[in-house]
């Protein structure tokens, strides 16, 4: 199942979520801020994720 994959493998991929009323939203996985505080070397990847979200918007 998709949720059994780790966050590192999920980040960078996009999924479309369809709500009951037909509204849609694009979703992507990101690292949790607390994780980034503990492992600052991952901030570069988080910044890429944020730029990808901004570009999608």
PyMOL CGO cylinders between C-alpha atoms (Angstrom):
from pymol import cmd
from pymol.cgo import CYLINDER

trace = [
    CYLINDER, 0.00, 0.00, 0.00, 1.09, 3.57, -0.64, 0.3, 1, 1, 1, 1, 1, 1,
    CYLINDER, 1.09, 3.57, -0.64, 1.15, 4.58, 3.03, 0.3, 1, 1, 1, 1, 1, 1,
    CYLINDER, 1.15, 4.58, 3.03, 3.58, 1.76, 3.84, 0.3, 1, 1, 1, 1, 1, 1,
    CYLINDER, 3.58, 1.76, 3.84, 6.34, 3.46, 1.83, 0.3, 1, 1, 1, 1, 1, 1,
    CYLINDER, 6.34, 3.46, 1.83, 8.73, 5.65, 3.79, 0.3, 1, 1, 1, 1, 1, 1,
    CYLINDER, 8.73, 5.65, 3.79, 8.56, 9.42, 3.68, 0.3, 1, 1, 1, 1, 1, 1,
    CYLINDER, 8.56, 9.42, 3.68, 11.89, 9.60, 1.86, 0.3, 1, 1, 1, 1, 1, 1,
    CYLINDER, 11.89, 9.60, 1.86, 10.48, 7.53, -0.99, 0.3, 1, 1, 1, 1, 1, 1,
    CYLINDER, 10.48, 7.53, -0.99, 7.15, 9.37, -1.05, 0.3, 1, 1, 1, 1, 1, 1,
    CYLINDER, 7.15, 9.37, -1.05, 8.54, 12.90, -1.16, 0.3, 1, 1, 1, 1, 1, 1,
    CYLINDER, 8.54, 12.90, -1.16, 8.73, 14.36, -4.61, 0.3, 1, 1, 1, 1, 1, 1,
    CYLINDER, 8.73, 14.36, -4.61, 5.70, 12.43, -5.83, 0.3, 1, 1, 1, 1, 1, 1,
    CYLINDER, 5.70, 12.43, -5.83, 2.24, 13.92, -6.28, 0.3, 1, 1, 1, 1, 1, 1,
    CYLINDER, 2.24, 13.92, -6.28, -1.18, 12.36, -5.66, 0.3, 1, 1, 1, 1, 1, 1,
    CYLINDER, -1.18, 12.36, -5.66, -4.60, 13.74, -6.47, 0.3, 1, 1, 1, 1, 1, 1,
    CYLINDER, -4.60, 13.74, -6.47, -7.14, 13.60, -3.64, 0.3, 1, 1, 1, 1, 1, 1,
    CYLINDER, -7.14, 13.60, -3.64, -10.80, 13.71, -4.67, 0.3, 1, 1, 1, 1, 1, 1,
    CYLINDER, -10.80, 13.71, -4.67, -13.27, 14.80, -2.00, 0.3, 1, 1, 1, 1, 1, 1,
    CYLINDER, -13.27, 14.80, -2.00, -16.85, 13.60, -1.72, 0.3, 1, 1, 1, 1, 1, 1,
    CYLINDER, -16.85, 13.60, -1.72, -18.21, 16.76, -3.32, 0.3, 1, 1, 1, 1, 1, 1,
    CYLINDER, -18.21, 16.76, -3.32, -15.94, 16.32, -6.36, 0.3, 1, 1, 1, 1, 1, 1,
    CYLINDER, -15.94, 16.32, -6.36, -13.38, 18.92, -5.31, 0.3, 1, 1, 1, 1, 1, 1,
    CYLINDER, -13.38, 18.92, -5.31, -9.78, 17.90, -5.97, 0.3, 1, 1, 1, 1, 1, 1,
    CYLINDER, -9.78, 17.90, -5.97, -6.45, 18.70, -4.33, 0.3, 1, 1, 1, 1, 1, 1,
    CYLINDER, -6.45, 18.70, -4.33, -2.89, 17.75, -5.26, 0.3, 1, 1, 1, 1, 1, 1,
    CYLINDER, -2.89, 17.75, -5.26, -0.84, 16.36, -2.36, 0.3, 1, 1, 1, 1, 1, 1,
    CYLINDER, -0.84, 16.36, -2.36, 2.83, 15.72, -1.82, 0.3, 1, 1, 1, 1, 1, 1,
    CYLINDER, 2.83, 15.72, -1.82, 4.75, 14.38, 1.16, 0.3, 1, 1, 1, 1, 1, 1,
    CYLINDER, 4.75, 14.38, 1.16, 7.28, 16.50, 3.04, 0.3, 1, 1, 1, 1, 1, 1,
    CYLINDER, 7.28, 16.50, 3.04, 9.57, 16.07, 6.01, 0.3, 1, 1, 1, 1, 1, 1,
    CYLINDER, 9.57, 16.07, 6.01, 8.18, 17.11, 9.39, 0.3, 1, 1, 1, 1, 1, 1,
    CYLINDER, 8.18, 17.11, 9.39, 9.72, 20.35, 10.74, 0.3, 1, 1, 1, 1, 1, 1,
    CYLINDER, 9.72, 20.35, 10.74, 10.90, 18.57, 13.92, 0.3, 1, 1, 1, 1, 1, 1,
    CYLINDER, 10.90, 18.57, 13.92, 12.80, 16.06, 11.76, 0.3, 1, 1, 1, 1, 1, 1,
    CYLINDER, 12.80, 16.06, 11.76, 14.47, 18.94, 9.93, 0.3, 1, 1, 1, 1, 1, 1,
    CYLINDER, 14.47, 18.94, 9.93, 15.59, 20.44, 13.25, 0.3, 1, 1, 1, 1, 1, 1,
    CYLINDER, 15.59, 20.44, 13.25, 17.22, 17.13, 14.18, 0.3, 1, 1, 1, 1, 1, 1,
    CYLINDER, 17.22, 17.13, 14.18, 18.74, 16.51, 10.74, 0.3, 1, 1, 1, 1, 1, 1,
    CYLINDER, 18.74, 16.51, 10.74, 19.55, 19.89, 9.18, 0.3, 1, 1, 1, 1, 1, 1,
    CYLINDER, 19.55, 19.89, 9.18, 21.28, 18.25, 6.20, 0.3, 1, 1, 1, 1, 1, 1,
    CYLINDER, 21.28, 18.25, 6.20, 17.79, 17.34, 4.91, 0.3, 1, 1, 1, 1, 1, 1,
    CYLINDER, 17.79, 17.34, 4.91, 16.75, 21.00, 4.71, 0.3, 1, 1, 1, 1, 1, 1,
    CYLINDER, 16.75, 21.00, 4.71, 18.03, 21.15, 1.12, 0.3, 1, 1, 1, 1, 1, 1,
    CYLINDER, 18.03, 21.15, 1.12, 15.45, 18.51, 0.12, 0.3, 1, 1, 1, 1, 1, 1,
    CYLINDER, 15.45, 18.51, 0.12, 12.72, 20.29, 2.07, 0.3, 1, 1, 1, 1, 1, 1,
    CYLINDER, 12.72, 20.29, 2.07, 13.52, 23.52, 0.25, 0.3, 1, 1, 1, 1, 1, 1,
    CYLINDER, 13.52, 23.52, 0.25, 13.16, 21.68, -3.08, 0.3, 1, 1, 1, 1, 1, 1,
    CYLINDER, 13.16, 21.68, -3.08, 9.78, 20.40, -1.93, 0.3, 1, 1, 1, 1, 1, 1,
    CYLINDER, 9.78, 20.40, -1.93, 8.62, 23.89, -1.01, 0.3, 1, 1, 1, 1, 1, 1,
    CYLINDER, 8.62, 23.89, -1.01, 9.72, 25.27, -4.37, 0.3, 1, 1, 1, 1, 1, 1,
    CYLINDER, 9.72, 25.27, -4.37, 7.86, 22.45, -6.16, 0.3, 1, 1, 1, 1, 1, 1,
    CYLINDER, 7.86, 22.45, -6.16, 4.70, 23.30, -4.19, 0.3, 1, 1, 1, 1, 1, 1,
    CYLINDER, 4.70, 23.30, -4.19, 5.06, 26.99, -5.04, 0.3, 1, 1, 1, 1, 1, 1,
    CYLINDER, 5.06, 26.99, -5.04, 5.51, 26.13, -8.70, 0.3, 1, 1, 1, 1, 1, 1,
    CYLINDER, 5.51, 26.13, -8.70, 2.42, 23.89, -8.64, 0.3, 1, 1, 1, 1, 1, 1,
    CYLINDER, 2.42, 23.89, -8.64, 0.34, 26.71, -7.18, 0.3, 1, 1, 1, 1, 1, 1,
]
cmd.load_cgo(trace, "trace")
